[in-house]
């Protein structure tokens, strides 16, 4: 294990700022839920409206985010080669690329707006007014739509900075944005400082304003940071090239496809749980909320591994690939082991933090045992895909996720849930099968790719 110490340090040095940013984001999500829930009191409509608007927006956001993630490995490769001119031109193309994605995503979000009502029918609980939930969800969703372009412009610079090994700047800006979001939530949701109480719409407005301020902050850093001067010299509209944009899209669209399909599998499982009653639906929601805590740290380790692998790929130090892969798996599986043990040992107290309903707590506790199992496969597939992204080996990801989620996860989950009357437990077992398949296939592919470069 000692021989991997330099690799652990290199990965963790890049990962820790991302971890803090993820924890800040998690805090904001909890604050959003708690504040809107408290505003509604015994009325569940405001909270349901936020859940409804967020569910539809999430798929659009993940599709756009996946496309933007291609910036980091491509910039990282050229940065490692020391060509400031190419890196500077990539910065121009990244900004143009994310602006175009933001415009397209905004149009898509507007086009999907009428489906709020349809999705509301799927997600509504018995006796809950679908019209009331949809009517409140629309203003919240509209605020999220307006936040897409500021968010994508922020991501353009953030992913570029990560490509050159700077993860701390985005961390501080994200944490400041999260703090601002919580403060604005308090003002707009409850109607403080002279404002009228806006409820769910206020949560959306807080998100919009905090994302605009994040963009302003990273733009100021971009303008005045000395470390960016060698790249800003090459900023020019003339630097926009079809070749660079094609490279970004080539790496980005399989990542986007994977993120959307994997998230869709979890969202569909949550929606299908509604057919088993309120207790089952609530239990799935709580269980997945807890599981997201573990996943966010895995994302941070994966983001760091993408940067490291792209630098190794760029500078041609291929002998470092295999120990970097091993060290990444060590860190990811160590974290998965810790979280699996926590989920098993403290499943009931953790569930009780979210609800007082005894039925939901009992069923959530059972689901947490299953979720503890998939921590390992989830870590392996997430880290494998992150490292493959660093090596720009992404085309294979699409058939892997199609086989894993559409071919196995959803059909097996539905068969177990409905055919064998296992309910939402069957849906989670389906996720275990899908994630395990993805873990095995991506692991095999990554080993082959690393072996090819090692030769």
C-alpha positions in Angstrom: 0.0 0.0 0.0 2.9 2.4 0.7 4.0 2.4 -2.9 0.7 4.0 -3.8 1.1 6.8 -1.3 2.2 9.4 -3.9 -0.8 8.5 -6.1 -3.2 8.8 -3.1 -1.8 12.2 -2.3 -2.1 13.4 -5.9 -5.7 12.3 -6.2 -6.8 13.6 -2.8 -5.1 17.0 -3.3 -7.4 17.5 -6.3 -10.4 15.7 -4.8 -10.7 17.5 -1.5 -11.8 20.9 -2.9 -14.4 19.0 -5.0 -15.5 17.1 -1.8 -16.0 20.4 0.1 -18.0 21.8 -2.9 -20.1 18.7 -3.0 -20.8 18.8 0.7 -21.8 22.5 0.3 -24.2 21.5 -2.5 -25.6 18.7 -0.3 -26.2 21.2 2.5 -28.0 23.5 0.1 -30.3 20.7 -1.1 -31.2 19.8 2.5 -31.8 23.5 3.3 -34.0 23.9 0.2 -36.1 20.8 1.2 -36.3 21.8 4.9 -37.2 25.5 4.2 -39.8 24.7 1.7 -41.2 21.9 3.9 -41.4 24.3 6.9 -43.0 26.9 4.8 -45.8 24.5 3.8 -46.2 23.1 7.3 -48.9 20.4 7.2 -49.6 21.4 3.5 -47.4 19.0 1.4 -48.0 20.9 -1.9 -45.0 23.3 -1.8 -42.6 20.4 -1.1 -44.2 18.3 -3.8 -44.0 21.2 -6.3 -40.2 21.6 -5.7 -39.8 17.8 -6.1 -41.8 17.9 -9.3 -39.9 20.8 -10.9 -36.5 19.4 -9.9 -37.2 16.0 -11.3 -37.9 17.3 -14.8 -35.1 19.8 -14.7 -32.6 17.3 -13.4 -32.6 15.3 -16.7 -32.0 18.4 -18.8 -29.3 19.6 -16.4 -27.5 16.2 -16.4 -27.5 16.1 -20.2 -26.0 19.6 -20.4 -23.5 18.8 -17.6 -22.3 15.6 -19.3 -21.5 17.5 -22.4 -19.6 20.1 -20.4 -17.5 17.5 -18.6 -15.6 16.8 -21.9 -13.8 20.1 -21.4 -11.7 18.9 -18.5 -9.9 15.8 -20.1 -9.3 17.6 -23.5 -7.9 20.7 -21.8 -5.9 18.5 -19.4 -4.3 16.6 -22.2 -3.0 19.8 -23.9 -2.1 21.4 -20.6 0.2 18.4 -19.8 1.9 18.9 -23.2 2.6 22.5 -22.3 1.1 24.1 -25.4 -0.4 27.4 -24.0 -1.7 28.4 -27.5 -3.8 25.3 -27.9 -5.0 25.5 -24.3 -6.0 29.1 -24.8 -7.9 28.3 -28.0 -9.7 25.5 -26.1 -10.8 28.1 -23.6 -12.5 30.1 -26.3 -14.1 27.0 -27.8 -15.2 25.9 -24.3 -17.0 29.2 -23.7 -18.7 29.1 -27.1 -19.5 25.3 -26.7 -21.2 25.8 -23.2 -23.1 28.9 -24.4 -24.5 26.8 -27.3 -25.4 24.0 -24.9 -27.1 26.5 -22.6 -29.2 27.9 -25.4 -30.3 24.4 -26.6 -30.9 23.2 -23.0 -33.1 26.3 -22.3 -35.1 25.7 -25.5 -35.5 22.0 -24.5 -36.6 23.0 -20.9 -39.2 25.4 -22.3 -40.5 22.7 -24.7 -40.8 20.2 -21.9 -42.7 22.7 -19.7 -46.2 21.3 -20.6 -45.1 17.9 -19.3 -45.1 19.3 -15.7 -48.8 18.3 -15.4 -48.2 14.8 -16.8 -45.3 14.2 -14.4 -47.3 15.7 -11.6 -50.0 12.9 -12.1 -47.3 10.3 -11.8 -45.7 11.7 -8.7 -48.7 12.9 -6.8 -49.9 11.0 -3.8 -53.5 9.8 -3.4 -55.8 12.7 -2.4 -53.2 15.3 -3.4 -54.3 17.9 -5.9 -52.3 17.5 -9.1 -53.4 20.9 -10.3 -52.3 22.6 -7.1 -48.8 20.9 -7.3 -48.4 21.6 -11.0 -49.5 25.2 -10.6 -46.9 25.8 -7.9 -44.2 23.9 -9.7 -44.3 25.9 -12.9 -43.0 29.2 -11.4 -40.2 27.3 -9.7 -39.4 25.4 -12.9 -39.3 28.7 -14.8 -36.7 30.1 -12.5 -34.6 27.0 -13.0 -34.9 27.5 -16.8 -33.5 31.1 -16.6 -30.6 29.8 -14.6 -29.4 27.4 -17.3 -27.2 29.8 -19.3 -25.5 31.4 -16.3 -24.8 27.9 -15.0 -23.3 26.7 -18.3 -21.1 29.7 -18.6 -19.9 29.0 -15.0 -19.2 25.4 -16.0 -17.2 26.5 -19.0 -14.6 28.2 -16.9 -14.9 25.7 -14.0 -14.2 22.7 -16.2 -11.3 24.5 -17.9 -9.8 25.3 -14.5 -10.1 21.7 -13.5 -8.4 20.7 -16.7 -5.3 22.8 -15.7 -5.4 21.3 -12.2 -7.2 24.1 -10.4 -10.1 22.7 -8.4 -9.9 25.1 -5.4 -11.2 28.2 -7.1 -14.5 26.6 -8.2 -14.8 25.2 -4.6 -14.7 28.6 -3.0 -17.1 30.1 -5.5 -19.5 27.2 -5.2 -19.4 27.3 -1.4 -20.1 31.1 -1.4 -22.9 30.5 -3.9 -24.4 27.8 -1.7 -24.3 30.1 1.3 -26.0 32.9 -0.7 -28.6 30.4 -1.9 -29.5 29.5 1.7 -29.7 33.1 2.8 -31.9 34.1 -0.2 -34.1 31.1 0.4 -34.9 32.4 3.9 -35.7 35.8 2.4 -37.8 34.8 -0.6 -39.5 31.6 0.7 -40.7 33.1 4.0 -40.9 36.8 2.9 -38.3 38.5 5.0 -36.5 41.9 4.6 -39.6 43.5 3.1 -40.3 40.8 0.5 -43.5 38.9 0.1 -43.5 35.2 0.9 -43.0 33.3 -2.3 -42.8 29.7 -1.2 -41.5 27.3 -3.8 -41.1 30.1 -6.4 -38.8 31.9 -3.9 -36.6 28.8 -3.8 -36.3 28.9 -7.6 -35.5 32.7 -7.5 -32.8 32.1 -4.9 -31.2 29.4 -7.1 -31.3 31.7 -10.1 -29.7 34.6 -8.3 -27.0 32.5 -6.7 -26.1 31.0 -10.0 -25.8 34.4 -11.6 -23.5 35.5 -8.7 -21.4 32.4 -9.2 -21.0 33.3 -12.8 -20.0 36.9 -11.9 -17.5 35.6 -9.3 -15.8 33.2 -11.7 -15.8 35.9 -14.5 -14.0 38.3 -12.1 -11.4 35.6 -11.3 -11.1 34.9 -15.0 -10.4 38.5 -15.8 -7.8 39.2 -13.0 -6.1 35.8 -12.3 -2.4 35.8 -13.2 -2.3 32.1 -13.8 -4.8 32.5 -16.7 -2.8 35.2 -18.6 -0.9 32.8 -20.8 -4.2 31.4 -22.1 -6.2 34.6 -22.3 -3.7 35.9 -24.8 -5.1 33.4 -27.3 -8.7 34.3 -26.7 -10.3 35.2 -30.0 -13.5 34.6 -31.9 -11.2 33.5 -34.8 -10.0 30.6 -32.5 -13.4 28.9 -32.6 -13.0 25.9 -34.8 -15.2 23.0 -35.9 -12.4 20.6 -35.1 -12.2 21.6 -31.4 -16.0 21.7 -31.1 -16.2 18.2 -32.6 -13.6 16.9 -30.1 -15.7 18.3 -27.2 -18.9 16.8 -28.5 -17.2 13.5 -29.3 -16.1 13.1 -25.7 -19.1 14.8 -24.2 -22.1 13.1 -25.7 -21.4 9.5 -24.4 -20.8 11.0 -20.9 -24.1 12.9 -21.2 -25.9 9.8 -22.4 -24.5 7.7 -19.5 -25.5 10.3 -16.8 -29.0 10.8 -18.1 -29.7 7.0 -18.5 -28.3 6.1 -15.1 -30.3 8.9 -13.4 -33.4 8.0 -15.4 -33.1 4.5 -13.9 -33.2 5.9 -10.4 -35.9 8.4 -11.2 -38.1 5.7 -12.9 -37.6 3.4 -9.8 -38.9 6.3 -7.6 -41.9 6.8 -9.9 -42.7 3.1 -10.1 -42.6 2.9 -6.3 -45.7 5.2 -6.2 -47.7 2.2 -7.5 -47.0 0.4 -4.1 -48.4 3.2 -2.0 -47.2 6.3 -0.1 -45.1 4.3 2.3 -43.1 2.7 -0.5 -42.7 5.9 -2.4 -41.6 7.8 0.7 -39.1 5.0 1.6 -37.5 5.1 -1.8 -37.2 8.8 -1.7 -35.5 8.8 1.7 -33.3 5.8 0.9 -32.0 7.5 -2.3 -31.5 10.8 -0.5 -29.2 9.0 2.0 -27.4 7.1 -0.8 -26.7 10.4 -2.6 -24.4 11.4 0.4 -22.1 8.5 -0.4 -22.2 9.1 -4.1 -21.1 12.7 -3.9 -17.7 11.8 -2.4 -17.3 9.2 -5.1 -18.0 11.9 -7.7 -15.2 14.0 -6.2 -12.7 11.2 -6.3 -13.8 10.5 -9.9 -13.4 14.1 -10.9 -9.8 14.1 -9.5 -9.0 10.9 -11.3 -10.2 12.4 -14.6 -7.8 15.3 -14.2 -4.8 13.0 -13.3 -5.5 10.5 -16.1 -5.8 13.3 -18.7 -2.4 14.8 -17.6 -0.8 11.4 -17.8 -2.4 10.8 -21.2 -1.1 14.2 -22.4 2.5 14.0 -21.2 2.9 10.4 -22.2 3.9 9.0 -18.8 2.0 5.8 -19.4 3.8 3.9 -16.7 1.8 5.9 -14.2 -1.6 4.8 -15.5 -1.8 1.4 -13.8 -0.8 2.6 -10.2 -3.1 5.6 -10.6 -6.0 3.3 -11.5 -5.2 1.1 -8.6 -4.9 4.0 -6.1 -8.3 5.4 -7.4 -10.0 2.1 -6.8 -8.5 1.8 -3.3 -9.8 5.2 -2.3 -13.2 4.7 -3.8 -13.7 1.2 -2.4 -12.5 2.3 1.1 -15.1 5.0 1.0 -17.8 2.5 -0.2 -16.9 0.2 2.6 -17.2 2.9 5.2 -20.6 4.0 3.9 -21.9 0.5 3.5 -21.1 -0.2 7.2 -22.8 3.1 8.2 -25.9 2.3 6.2 -26.1 -1.2 7.8 -25.4 -0.2 11.4 -27.3 3.1 11.5 -30.0 2.6 9.0 -32.9 3.1 11.4 -31.6 6.3 13.0 -30.7 7.8 9.6 -34.2 7.0 8.2 -35.8 8.6 11.3 -34.0 11.9 10.6 -36.2 12.3 7.5 -39.6 11.2 8.8 -41.6 10.2 11.9 -43.7 7.7 9.9 -43.0 4.3 11.5 -43.8 2.4 8.2 -41.5 4.6 6.2 -38.7 4.2 8.7 -39.1 0.4 8.8 -39.2 0.0 5.0 -36.3 2.5 4.5 -34.2 0.4 6.9 -34.8 -2.7 4.7 -33.9 -0.8 1.6 -30.7 0.6 3.1 -29.4 -3.0 3.5 -29.8 -3.4 -0.3 -28.3 0.0 -1.0 -25.3 -0.9 1.1 -24.6 -3.8 -1.3 -24.6 -1.6 -4.4 -22.1 0.9 -2.9 -19.2 -1.2 -4.2 -20.4 -1.6 -7.8 -21.6 2.0 -7.9 -18.1 3.1 -6.9 -16.3 0.9 -9.4 -18.5 1.9 -12.3 -18.4 5.6 -11.4 -14.6 5.7 -11.0 -14.0 3.6 -14.1 -16.1 5.9 -16.3 -14.3 8.9 -14.8 -10.9 7.5 -15.6 -12.0 6.4 -19.1 -13.1 10.0 -19.5 -9.6 11.2 -18.6 -8.2 8.9 -21.4 -11.0 10.1 -23.8 -12.1 6.4 -24.2 -15.8 7.1 -24.0 -17.6 5.6 -27.1 -17.9 2.3 -25.4 -19.8 3.8 -22.5 -23.0 4.1 -24.5 -23.5 0.3 -25.3 -22.4 -0.5 -21.7 -25.1 1.7 -20.1 -27.7 0.5 -22.6 -27.0 -3.1 -21.7 -26.8 -2.4 -18.0 -29.8 -0.2 -17.4 -32.2 -0.7 -20.3 -31.3 -4.3 -20.9 -31.0 -5.6 -17.4 -31.8 -3.1 -14.6 -35.3 -1.9 -15.5 -36.6 -5.3 -16.8 -35.3 -7.3 -13.9 -36.4 -4.7 -11.4 -39.9 -4.7 -12.8 -40.1 -8.5 -12.9 -39.0 -8.7 -9.3 -41.3 -5.9 -8.2 -44.4 -6.9 -10.0 -43.9 -10.5 -11.1 -42.6 -11.8 -7.8 -44.4 -9.3 -5.6 -41.2 -7.9 -4.1 -42.4 -4.3 -4.4 -39.8 -1.5 -4.2 -37.3 -4.0 -2.9 -37.3 -5.6 -6.3 -36.7 -2.3 -7.9 -33.6 -1.7 -5.8 -32.3 -5.3 -6.6 -32.8 -4.3 -10.3 -30.5 -1.3 -9.6 -27.9 -3.7 -8.0 -27.9 -5.8 -11.2 -27.6 -2.8 -13.5 -24.8 -1.1 -11.5 -22.9 -4.4 -11.0 -23.1 -5.1 -14.8 -21.8 -1.6 -15.5 -19.1 -2.0 -13.0 -17.8 -5.2 -14.5 -17.9 -4.1 -18.1 -16.3 -0.7 -17.4 -13.6 -2.4 -15.3 -12.7 -4.8 -18.1 -12.6 -2.0 -20.6 -10.4 0.3 -18.5 -8.0 -2.6 -17.8 -7.6 -3.2 -21.5 -7.2 0.5 -22.4 -4.5 0.9 -19.7 -2.7 -2.3 -20.8 -2.6 -0.9 -24.4 -1.0 2.3 -23.3 1.4 0.5 -20.9 2.8 -1.4 -23.8 
